[in-house]
Amino acid sequence: MTERPPHGSARPGGRTARTRTAVLTAALDELDVAGFGALTLDKLAVRSGVHVSTIRRRWRTVEGVIGDLLAQQSTTIPTPDSGGLRQDLHELASAIADFHATPRNRNLIEGIAAAAAHDPRVADIVRGAFTARTEHVTQLVQRAVARGELTADTDAKEVIAALSAPFYYRILILRGTVDARLVHTSAEAAYLAARAGAFGPPETETSCRTRKDTPHEGAPTAVLRAHA
C-alpha cells in the first residue's frame, strides 16, 4: 500500500501547490490595493478563485496567510557563498536591496510592519518569519568561522542583524529609498565590526577597563611608562 503524504504537504505541480500559489498571489494583490487592514479570507477567496473553506482549512486566518506569504517571499533572497565573508555580506546586502526595489515587496513589509505595531498576532508572525530567515542566513557567518575569518564565539545572528538593520531604518523610519551607498556601507560596517570582534561575548565592566587602560601598539614611550 502506498503511503500518503502528510496532510497539507505541497506536491510539486499538484493541487496543493497551485492552491498555495493562487492564494498567496491574491494576498499580494489585495495588499497592493487596500493594505493589510482590509484583508479578509472572503476577499482572498474571490480574488484567488479558491473556496473560502479551503483557505480557512489550510491557513485558518488572514494572519496565517500572511505568515506563509512572508516565508515565501523571504526565500527569494539568496544566501551567498562566494568563499569570503566580505563578498558574501556585500552580495547579501545587494540581494536585500533588490528585494525592496520591487514595489509590492516594499508594500508588503511596510504594511505588515504597521499592522504588527497594533496587533500582537501579526507581531508574532513577523518575528517568527524574520527569525527563521535570519537563522537560515547565518550559515554564511558559520562558514566564515570555519574558514578562520571570525572567532568561534562570534554571534552570527548579530552579524546579520547589523547588516540588515540599516535597510529597515531607511525604509520604515526615514521612508527613504535604498541606494548603492546604503548597500556598501551596511555590508562594510557589518564586516569590519565582525572582524574586530564586536559580535563576540559581552564584555564585563572590568574587561572594558582593562582594555581601555592597555596601551595600543605604537603608543608613545611616555604613555607606556605611565602604565608600567
N, C-alpha and C positions, 0 to 999 in steps of 0.2 A: 504494500500500500504506500502510495506517495505521500510524504509528509507535507502538510500545508504550511505556507509561510505564516509568520506571526500576524495577528490582526493589525491592520493599519500600515503594514510594511509596503513600501513602494516597489512595484515591479517595473524595471526599465521599459518604457514604451507601453505599459499596461494602463488599465483604467485608473488605478490609484495615482500613478504619475501624472496622467492627463488631468485628473480632478485637482490635484495639488497645483499644477501649473495654472489652470484656469482661475482658481480661487485667489492665488497669490497675485496673479496679474490684475485681477479685478480689484484687489485691495490696493495695489499701487495706483490704479486709475482713480479709485474713489478718494484716495489721499490727495491726489493732484487736484481733484475737482472741489472737494469740500473739507478736507482735513480730517484728522482723527476723531474729533468730537462728533461729527455727523455720521461716522461709520457704523453700520448695523449689519447683522447677519442677513437680513432680508435684502438689503441693497447689494450685498455681495452675491446673493443668490440670483438676483435679477441680472446683474452685470456679467456674471460668470456662466450663467446657464446651468449651474449645479443646484439641485434642490436644497432648500434650506435645512431640511432634516439631515441630509448627508453632511453638510458643513457643520451642523451642530454636533453630529455624532463624532466627527473626526477632530474638530478643534474646540468644541464646546462653547467658546465665547469669542468675541471680537479680539480680546487680548491674546487668546491662543493663536489666532490667525496672524496677528502682528508679530508675536514671538517667532513663529515659523518663518515669516517674511524676513525678519531681521537676520535669522540664522542663514537663510538662503542668500541674502544679499551680501553678507559678510564673506561668504565663500568666493565671491568674485574678486576679492583682494588676495593675490597670490602671496605665498611665503617664499621670499628669495633664498637662494642657496648658491651664492657666487663663489664661495670659498674664502671669503674675508668678511669680517664684521662690518667694517666701514661701508663697503659696497652694498652689503645686504641692507643696512639701515637706510642708505640713500635710495635703494630700489623700493624698499617698503614705503618710504615717505612719498615717493613718486606715485606708487600704486594708490595710496590713500588720497592723494591729490586728484588722481584720475577718477576715483570713485565719487568724490564730492563735486567734480566738474559736471557730472550728469545731474540736470535739474531735479529729476524725480528722486534720485538718491538723496540729494540735499533736502528736498521737501520731506522725505521720509524721516531723516534724522532730526530735522528741526521740529516736525510735528510731534514725533514721539517724545522728544526731549521736553517739549512744552506740556504734553499730557502727563508725563512722569512727575512733573513738579506738583501736580494736583491729585494724582491717583496712585496710591501705593501699589496697586496691582500692576499698573504699567511700569512703575519704577522697578518692580521686581523683574519684569520681563526684560527691560533694558539692561539692568545689572547682570542678569543671567546671560544674555546674548553677548555682551561685551566681555564678561569674564571668560566665557567659553572661547571666544575669538582670541583673547589675549593669551590664554593658556596654550592655544594651538601655535601662535606665532612665536612664543618663547623658545621654540626649538632652534631658531636661528641664534639666539643667545647661548643656548646649551651647546651648540656646535662650536661657538667661539670659545667657550670654556674648554671643550675637548681639544681644540687646536692650541690652547695655551695663550690665547689673546686676552682672556679675562680670568680672574681668580675663581676658584670653585665656590666661594661664598657670595658671588655676585647674585643679586636679586633680579632674576630675568624679567619678572613682571614689571618691576620698577623701570627697567631699561625701556621696555615697550611703552609704558605709560609716559615716560619723559619725551619720547619721540612723538607720541600721538596727541598729547595734551595741547600743544600749540595750535593744532588744526581746529580743535573744538572750541578753544578760546576765540580764535579768529572768526569761526563760523557762527557760534551760538551767542557769544558775548558781544563781540565787536560788530557782528553782522557784516563782516567784510568778505573779500574774496581770497581764495588760495592762489598764491603766485609762486614763481620759481624760487624766490628768495626764502620764503617760508619753508619750502621743501628742503632747501640746502641747510638752512640754519637749524631746523628741528633735528635733522639727521646728524649733522656735525656736532651739535651740542650734546646729543644723547651719546654719541660715540666717544667724544672726549671725556665726558663725565664718567662713562663706564670704564674707560681705560685708566682714569685717575683713581678708580676705586670708590667713587661716590655712591655706588649702589651696593656696597658691602654691608656688614652688620652695623647697627647704630653704635656710634662711639659714646663712651661714658664721659662724664664731665672731667674725670681725671685724665683719660687718654687724650682728650682735646687740649687740656692744659699742657700735657707733656709734649705733644706735637708742636704746640704753639711756642713753647719755650726752647725747643730743639733748633739750633741754628741750621739753616739750609746750606748746602754745598756752595762754596764760593762766597760765604759771608765774610765781611771784613774781620781782620785779626782782632780788633778791639772788641767786637761783638763776641767772638769766640772766647776771649779771655773773660769777658763779663759773665759768661755762662759756665765757666770752668768750675 
